Every structure is written in structure tokens, then in C-alpha cells.
């Protein structure tokens, strides 16, 4: 079997599917806040020769021979991660954010220990104690609440709930919370009951790296994150921690929950850490926030309700109950126009998770294309027109689709792929 064929020659079917996806990405607006465009350098690293070898273990402590350059690569990624975030230690071997959370629990807890976080229904993640997740099945899960008047974190209220439960681990960090998180306050709350504090910054990792969101590093015992989303790296994850937990974390990852690291992904992580430290990344993150605020303001002007009344970060949570349309229906409707969002539960949502009463648009992908506030206003106006006029009018949806295509052509991605 020849090894030097291009993937187009080796598998025309896969090539055709890949070209279809490339065309979809080129001609649609990526508004899901957990998605982004990786750079060419990141994508090239993911397809590199580092895919060809096992490297179980850690730099200088491998279980396979021939790992000289794998050691050098992983240590570079570790050094770049700790330097970028100012952390004592980094484990860059994690495949997913869910695995990073699993490893953190495995390192710090015993089965049946109490954990406390925000529910999925109000912005948390499945791995923060949901009964359908390993986290809710292996540990005794409890949940703190948002302030019912503001839908924001109320730290006095959380403290009272934590005192009542007395968890061993408190989780701060969310999938659908549009406001700043005060990690110092969470540290004070954790200290009141002698709990570990874990920060899950998967969504805001790029904002933290660019210092456009407060960092949890001085306050959290362990920090978990994905490396895509706002960080704009490969689909993978990492854990940052204090030096006193470094050995526990590393043992929890290997041999605790996974064996062979994906060294080609670690290569891509090293590249994205370097990119995140370069000139322009901080301004990129600031523009994400400005864009999201402009998108939200225009949606409000069009009669949409925003949970918490706005945003401090990269995402919005839109309450659609005054529009007599579900989140699922809205996401499907917008997809026909080339605007890709996801349905999302809102606090106190009366609808099931399969339908929802909200959507969760965000601006990392649009900002990566070079769009700014004027384009956000256009996008919000198109979203409003689709909901207000397009539900029973395919011609309106087709007209918006054409305008979306024109905007995409004006802000291209991957021109010569």
C-alpha cells in the first residue's frame, strides 16, 4: 500500500466530505461560543509525524524507547502553558475537558465525597455533578444557585449554601454564564469550609490568557480547561495546578484515566500556547468581548431578552419566551440562513433540554474572521428578521442567506485550503 498518496488520492469519499465541510464553514457564521477556527499552524501540527508513536508516561519517564523528541515537545508545551497562565504546573495530556474534570476529581477526591457546583440548567456542565454523568454517579453532588432576581452569582447566598452542605470540592466555571466570575470570592468561600476549589475555565480560557477576564490561578487549587474555544487551539484539554498537587494530578491522568497521550495534539497545544502569547492575541480577546456586547445590545434593540441583561465575556444567553418560539426551533431556523447557534436552557427554564427556551450565541468565531461591531449589528438584525418575519416566509430566509454569504465572502477563512 503506497504511503505517499495525498488523502484526496487515498480516499476520495473522505475528501468529498471534507470539502463539503470546508464550504459550510466558509459560507456560514459560526455563532456557537464553544467553537472557533484553529490556525493553519495548529492544524498542521495535528497532522504531523508525532501521530506515529506511543509515548506513555511523562518527559524523562517514558515506557517506550525512541521518545527523545516527544520529551522535548511535551516539556515545551508544559513550559509554555505554565508561562502563559502563571501556573506552577501543567498537565497537557488530556484529550477532552470532561476527562480533565474526571482527572481532577480522581486526584483530589474519594468516591462518595461531596462536590458542589452550578446545575446544567443554570449554566453549569454535565461533568459538574449531573446525575447522568460519571460525576453525579461517583460523587455526592450538590448545587448552589444563581440569585433568582438577577440570574447572577450571589456570593453571600452561595456561602450560606456551601456552609450547609460542606462539600469537599467546589467548582467555579460555567458553560453558559455571561458575566465575570470572582474567583477570589470563591476562594474565601472554599476556605470557610476547608474545601478544594476547582476552576473550570474551558469557555473563558483565551480571555484569561489575555487578561481580559480575572485569572483563577492565585485562588484555585486546580484549574481545568479545553484548549479550543476562546484559546483557538486543537480540540483537547489541560490541567493547571499548584505545585503541591502536581504529582497527584499527573498520576490521575496517567496511569489513572488514560494511557497513550496524543502527541500530535500536544504539538498543536504547544503551537496555540505560543500564539496566545503573541502580539495581537490580547486585542483579539478584547474584540471578542466588544463584539459580543454589540451583538447583545442590538438584539435587545430588536426586542430580545438577554439573561442578566447583557454580557462581560464571549457569549450571550437569549431568553426567547417573549417570542413564542423554542430554542430548538430558533437554532434550526437560523441554520437555514447560515447562522449557526445552539439551543440552550435558561435559568428556570420550563422547557425540556431537548427543546429549551433559549439560545447561546457567541463571538469567538466571528472575531477570528476579522469582524467587528458593525458586522455584529448586521448579524443581530438578521437574527431578528429571521425570527420575526421568516418563520412562515421562505423567501425572507433565502434573502438573509444571500446576505450572510456575502458577509462571509468579505471575511474569508482558509482561502487556499
C-alpha positions as CSV (number, residue, x, y, z in Angstrom):
1,X,0.0,0.0,0.0
2,X,1.6,3.3,-1.1
3,X,2.2,5.7,1.9
4,X,2.9,8.9,0.0
5,X,-0.5,9.4,-1.6
6,X,-2.4,12.5,-0.5
7,X,-5.6,11.9,1.4
8,X,-7.5,13.1,-1.6
9,X,-6.0,10.2,-3.6
10,X,-6.2,7.7,-0.8
11,X,-9.9,8.3,0.0
12,X,-11.9,10.4,-2.4
13,X,-15.1,9.9,-0.3
14,X,-13.5,11.4,2.8
15,X,-12.1,14.2,0.6
16,X,-15.6,15.0,-0.7
17,X,-17.0,15.1,2.8
18,X,-14.1,17.3,3.9
19,X,-14.6,19.7,1.0
20,X,-18.3,19.9,1.9
21,X,-17.5,20.8,5.5
22,X,-14.9,23.4,4.4
23,X,-17.5,25.0,2.1
24,X,-20.0,25.0,5.0
25,X,-17.5,26.8,7.3
26,X,-16.6,29.3,4.6
27,X,-20.2,30.2,3.9
28,X,-21.8,30.2,7.4
29,X,-21.4,32.3,10.5
30,X,-20.0,30.4,13.5
31,X,-22.0,31.8,16.4
32,X,-21.6,28.8,18.8
33,X,-19.4,30.3,21.6
34,X,-17.6,27.0,22.2
35,X,-16.4,26.8,18.6
36,X,-13.6,28.6,16.8
37,X,-11.2,28.4,13.8
38,X,-7.8,26.8,14.6
39,X,-4.8,28.4,12.8
40,X,-3.0,26.7,9.9
41,X,-0.1,26.1,12.2
42,X,-2.3,24.4,14.8
43,X,-3.9,22.2,12.1
44,X,-0.6,21.3,10.5
45,X,0.7,20.1,13.9
46,X,-2.3,17.9,14.4
47,X,-1.4,16.2,11.1
48,X,2.3,15.8,11.9
49,X,4.6,12.8,12.3
50,X,4.0,12.9,16.1
51,X,0.9,10.8,15.4
52,X,3.1,7.8,14.6
53,X,4.3,6.8,18.1
54,X,3.3,5.9,21.6
55,X,4.7,8.0,24.4
56,X,3.1,6.7,27.6
57,X,4.5,8.4,30.7
58,X,6.0,11.8,31.1
59,X,9.1,13.6,29.8
60,X,12.1,11.6,31.0
61,X,9.9,8.8,32.3
62,X,8.5,7.0,29.2
63,X,7.5,3.4,28.9
64,X,8.6,3.2,25.3
65,X,12.0,3.8,23.7
66,X,12.6,6.4,21.0
67,X,10.9,9.3,22.8
68,X,13.6,11.9,22.7
69,X,11.7,14.4,20.7
70,X,8.4,13.6,22.4
71,X,10.0,14.5,25.7
72,X,11.3,17.8,24.2
73,X,7.9,18.6,22.7
74,X,5.8,17.9,25.8
75,X,8.2,19.8,28.0
76,X,7.9,22.7,25.6
77,X,4.1,22.6,25.8
78,X,4.2,22.4,29.6
79,X,6.6,25.3,29.9
80,X,4.5,27.5,27.5
81,X,1.3,26.7,29.4
82,X,2.7,27.5,32.8
83,X,4.3,30.6,31.4
84,X,1.2,31.8,29.7
85,X,-1.1,31.4,32.7
86,X,1.5,31.9,35.5
87,X,0.8,28.5,37.0
88,X,3.1,26.2,38.9
89,X,2.4,23.0,37.0
90,X,0.5,21.9,33.8
91,X,-0.6,18.6,32.5
92,X,-1.1,18.8,28.8
93,X,-2.0,15.2,28.0
94,X,-5.8,15.4,28.5
95,X,-7.9,14.5,25.5
96,X,-11.1,16.4,26.5
97,X,-12.4,18.8,29.0
98,X,-14.6,16.0,30.5
99,X,-11.5,13.9,31.0
100,X,-9.7,16.9,32.6
101,X,-12.5,17.2,35.1
102,X,-12.5,13.5,35.8
103,X,-8.8,13.5,36.4
104,X,-9.1,16.4,38.8
105,X,-11.8,14.6,40.8
106,X,-9.8,11.4,40.7
107,X,-6.7,13.2,42.1
108,X,-8.5,15.1,45.0
109,X,-11.5,13.0,46.0
110,X,-12.7,9.6,47.1
111,X,-15.8,8.0,45.6
112,X,-18.8,9.4,47.5
113,X,-17.2,12.7,48.5
114,X,-19.4,15.8,48.2
115,X,-18.9,18.2,45.3
116,X,-20.8,21.4,44.7
117,X,-21.3,23.4,41.5
118,X,-23.9,25.2,39.4
119,X,-26.5,23.0,37.7
120,X,-26.6,22.4,34.0
121,X,-29.9,24.1,33.9
122,X,-28.4,27.4,35.1
123,X,-25.1,27.3,33.3
124,X,-23.0,24.5,34.6
125,X,-21.6,21.5,32.8
126,X,-22.7,17.8,32.9
127,X,-19.4,16.9,34.5
128,X,-20.1,19.2,37.4
129,X,-22.3,16.6,39.1
130,X,-25.2,15.9,36.8
131,X,-26.9,12.6,37.6
132,X,-26.5,11.4,34.0
133,X,-22.7,12.0,34.2
134,X,-20.0,10.0,35.9
135,X,-19.6,13.0,38.2
136,X,-23.1,12.6,39.6
137,X,-22.8,8.8,39.9
138,X,-19.3,8.6,41.6
139,X,-19.7,11.6,43.9
140,X,-22.4,13.1,46.1
141,X,-23.5,16.1,44.1
142,X,-24.9,19.3,45.5
143,X,-25.7,22.5,43.7
144,X,-25.5,26.2,44.5
145,X,-27.9,28.6,42.9
146,X,-28.0,31.8,41.0
147,X,-29.7,34.8,42.5
148,X,-33.3,34.5,41.3
149,X,-33.7,38.2,41.0
150,X,-30.6,38.8,38.8
151,X,-29.6,35.3,37.4
152,X,-26.1,36.2,38.6
153,X,-23.8,34.6,41.1
154,X,-24.6,35.8,44.6
155,X,-21.6,35.0,46.7
156,X,-23.3,35.6,50.1
157,X,-26.0,33.2,49.1
158,X,-23.5,30.7,47.8
159,X,-21.6,30.9,51.1
160,X,-24.7,30.0,53.0
161,X,-25.4,27.1,50.7
162,X,-21.8,25.8,51.0
163,X,-21.9,26.1,54.8
164,X,-25.0,23.9,54.8
165,X,-23.6,21.2,52.5
166,X,-19.9,21.4,53.5
167,X,-18.5,19.9,50.2
168,X,-15.0,18.6,49.8
169,X,-14.7,20.3,46.4
170,X,-16.4,23.5,45.0
171,X,-16.4,24.0,41.2
172,X,-16.4,27.5,39.7
173,X,-16.6,27.9,36.0
174,X,-19.5,27.5,33.6
175,X,-20.8,26.8,30.1
176,X,-23.5,29.4,29.8
177,X,-22.7,32.2,32.2
178,X,-22.2,35.6,30.6
179,X,-20.7,37.5,33.5
180,X,-17.3,37.8,35.3
181,X,-16.5,35.2,37.9
182,X,-15.0,36.4,41.1
183,X,-12.5,33.6,41.9
184,X,-11.2,35.4,44.9
185,X,-14.7,35.2,46.5
186,X,-14.9,31.5,45.7
187,X,-11.5,31.0,47.4
188,X,-12.9,32.7,50.5
189,X,-16.0,30.5,50.4
190,X,-13.9,27.4,50.0
191,X,-11.7,28.3,52.9
192,X,-14.8,28.8,55.1
193,X,-15.4,25.0,55.0
194,X,-11.9,23.7,54.1
195,X,-12.9,22.7,50.6
196,X,-10.8,22.4,47.5
197,X,-11.5,25.0,44.8
198,X,-11.6,23.8,41.2
199,X,-12.0,26.4,38.4
200,X,-13.3,25.1,35.0
201,X,-12.2,27.8,32.6
202,X,-12.9,25.8,29.4
203,X,-15.0,28.7,27.9
204,X,-13.0,31.6,29.1
205,X,-9.5,30.2,28.8
206,X,-8.5,32.6,26.0
207,X,-9.9,35.6,27.9
208,X,-8.0,34.6,31.0
209,X,-4.7,34.1,29.0
210,X,-5.2,37.6,27.6
211,X,-6.0,39.1,31.0
212,X,-9.5,40.2,29.8
213,X,-11.1,38.1,32.5
214,X,-9.7,37.7,36.0
215,X,-7.5,34.6,36.4
216,X,-8.2,31.9,38.9
217,X,-4.5,30.9,39.2
218,X,-3.8,32.6,42.5
219,X,-7.0,31.2,44.1
220,X,-7.9,27.8,42.7
221,X,-6.2,24.6,43.8
222,X,-6.8,23.0,40.3
223,X,-7.8,24.6,37.0
224,X,-9.2,22.5,34.1
225,X,-9.7,23.7,30.6
226,X,-10.1,22.8,27.0
227,X,-7.6,24.2,24.5
228,X,-10.1,25.1,21.7
229,X,-13.0,27.5,22.3
230,X,-11.6,31.0,23.0
231,X,-8.0,29.7,23.2
232,X,-8.3,28.8,19.5
233,X,-6.1,25.7,19.7
234,X,-6.7,22.0,19.0
235,X,-9.6,20.0,20.4
236,X,-8.0,18.9,23.6
237,X,-7.6,19.8,27.3
238,X,-5.2,20.5,30.1
239,X,-5.0,20.9,33.9
240,X,-3.1,23.7,35.7
241,X,-2.5,23.3,39.4
242,X,-0.4,24.3,42.4
243,X,2.9,22.5,42.8
244,X,1.6,20.6,45.9
245,X,-0.9,18.8,43.7
246,X,1.3,18.2,40.6
247,X,2.2,14.6,41.4
248,X,-1.4,13.7,42.3
249,X,-2.7,15.3,39.1
250,X,-0.1,13.6,36.9
251,X,-0.8,10.2,38.5
252,X,-4.6,10.7,38.0
253,X,-4.1,11.4,34.3
254,X,-1.6,8.6,33.7
255,X,-2.0,5.8,34.6
256,X,-5.3,6.9,36.3
257,X,-7.7,7.6,33.5
258,X,-5.8,7.4,30.2
259,X,-2.7,5.8,28.7
260,X,-1.1,7.0,25.5
261,X,-1.1,10.7,25.0
262,X,-2.0,12.1,21.6
263,X,1.4,13.7,20.9
264,X,0.3,15.3,17.7
265,X,-2.4,17.2,19.7
266,X,0.2,18.1,22.3
267,X,2.3,19.6,19.4
268,X,-0.8,21.6,18.4
269,X,-1.3,22.7,22.0
270,X,2.3,24.0,22.1
271,X,1.6,26.0,19.0
272,X,-1.6,27.5,20.3
273,X,0.1,28.5,23.6
274,X,2.7,30.3,21.6
275,X,0.1,32.0,19.5
276,X,-1.8,33.1,22.7
277,X,1.4,34.8,24.0
278,X,2.0,36.7,20.8
279,X,1.2,40.3,20.0
280,X,-2.4,40.7,18.9
281,X,-4.0,37.9,20.9
282,X,-4.9,40.2,23.7
283,X,-6.6,42.6,21.4
284,X,-8.3,39.7,19.7
285,X,-9.9,38.7,23.0
286,X,-10.9,42.3,23.8
287,X,-12.6,42.4,20.4
288,X,-14.5,39.2,21.2
289,X,-16.0,40.9,24.2
290,X,-16.7,44.2,22.3
291,X,-18.4,42.2,19.5
292,X,-20.5,40.2,22.0
293,X,-21.7,43.3,23.7
294,X,-22.6,44.9,20.3
295,X,-24.4,41.7,19.3
296,X,-26.3,41.7,22.6
297,X,-27.2,45.4,22.5
298,X,-28.6,45.1,19.0
299,X,-30.6,42.0,19.9
300,X,-32.1,44.0,22.8
301,X,-33.0,46.8,20.5
302,X,-34.8,44.2,18.3
303,X,-36.9,43.1,21.3
304,X,-34.9,40.1,22.6
305,X,-34.4,39.5,26.3
306,X,-30.9,38.7,27.5
307,X,-30.3,36.7,30.7
308,X,-28.5,39.0,33.2
309,X,-29.3,41.9,30.8
310,X,-26.0,41.6,28.8
311,X,-22.5,40.1,28.9
312,X,-19.0,40.6,30.2
313,X,-17.5,37.8,28.0
314,X,-17.8,35.9,24.8
315,X,-21.3,34.6,25.0
316,X,-25.0,35.7,25.3
317,X,-27.9,33.8,26.8
318,X,-31.1,34.8,25.0
319,X,-34.5,34.2,26.6
320,X,-36.9,33.5,23.8
321,X,-40.1,33.1,25.8
322,X,-41.5,36.5,24.7
323,X,-41.1,35.4,21.0
324,X,-43.3,32.3,21.3
325,X,-40.5,30.1,19.8
326,X,-38.3,27.5,21.4
327,X,-34.5,27.4,21.4
328,X,-34.5,24.3,19.1
329,X,-36.9,25.9,16.6
330,X,-34.8,29.1,16.6
331,X,-31.5,27.3,16.1
332,X,-33.0,25.3,13.2
333,X,-34.5,28.4,11.7
334,X,-31.2,30.4,11.9
335,X,-29.3,27.5,10.4
336,X,-31.4,27.8,7.2
337,X,-30.0,31.3,6.9
338,X,-26.4,30.3,7.5
339,X,-26.2,31.5,11.1
340,X,-25.2,28.6,13.4
341,X,-26.2,28.8,17.1
342,X,-27.1,26.2,19.7
343,X,-30.3,25.9,21.7
344,X,-29.7,26.3,25.5
345,X,-31.5,26.1,28.8
346,X,-32.1,29.4,30.6
347,X,-32.4,29.7,34.4
348,X,-35.9,28.5,35.5
349,X,-36.5,27.1,32.0
350,X,-40.0,25.5,31.7
351,X,-39.0,23.6,28.5
352,X,-37.1,20.3,28.4
353,X,-33.4,20.2,27.5
354,X,-34.3,18.8,24.1
355,X,-36.3,22.0,23.3
356,X,-35.2,24.8,25.7
357,X,-36.4,28.4,25.9
358,X,-33.1,29.9,24.9
359,X,-30.2,30.1,22.5
360,X,-26.5,30.8,23.3
361,X,-24.8,32.9,20.6
362,X,-21.2,34.0,20.9
363,X,-18.5,35.8,19.0
364,X,-15.1,34.0,19.1
365,X,-15.5,32.6,15.6
366,X,-16.8,35.8,14.0
367,X,-14.0,37.7,15.6
368,X,-11.4,35.2,14.2
369,X,-12.7,36.2,10.8
370,X,-11.9,39.8,11.5
371,X,-15.4,41.1,12.0
372,X,-16.1,44.0,14.4
373,X,-19.1,45.9,15.9
374,X,-20.7,46.9,12.6
375,X,-20.9,43.3,11.4
376,X,-22.3,42.2,14.8
377,X,-25.2,44.7,14.4
378,X,-25.9,43.3,11.0
379,X,-25.9,39.7,12.3
380,X,-28.2,40.6,15.2
381,X,-30.6,42.3,12.7
382,X,-30.6,39.2,10.5
383,X,-31.3,37.0,13.5
384,X,-34.2,39.2,14.5
385,X,-35.6,39.3,11.0
386,X,-35.4,35.5,10.7
387,X,-37.4,35.1,13.9
388,X,-39.9,37.9,13.3
389,X,-40.5,37.5,9.6
390,X,-39.0,34.3,8.4
391,X,-40.9,31.6,10.3
392,X,-43.5,31.2,7.6
393,X,-41.7,33.0,4.8
394,X,-39.0,31.0,3.0
395,X,-38.3,34.0,0.7
396,X,-37.2,36.1,3.7
397,X,-34.9,33.3,4.9
398,X,-33.4,32.9,1.4
399,X,-32.8,36.7,1.2
400,X,-31.0,36.6,4.6
401,X,-29.0,33.5,3.5
402,X,-27.7,35.5,0.5
403,X,-26.6,38.4,2.7
404,X,-24.9,36.0,5.1
405,X,-22.9,34.5,2.2
406,X,-21.8,38.0,1.1
407,X,-20.6,38.8,4.6
408,X,-18.7,35.5,4.7
409,X,-17.0,36.3,1.4
410,X,-15.9,39.6,2.7
411,X,-14.3,38.0,5.7
412,X,-12.9,34.7,4.4
413,X,-11.2,31.8,6.2
414,X,-8.6,29.3,4.9
415,X,-8.6,30.8,1.4
416,X,-6.4,28.3,-0.3
417,X,-7.2,25.0,1.5
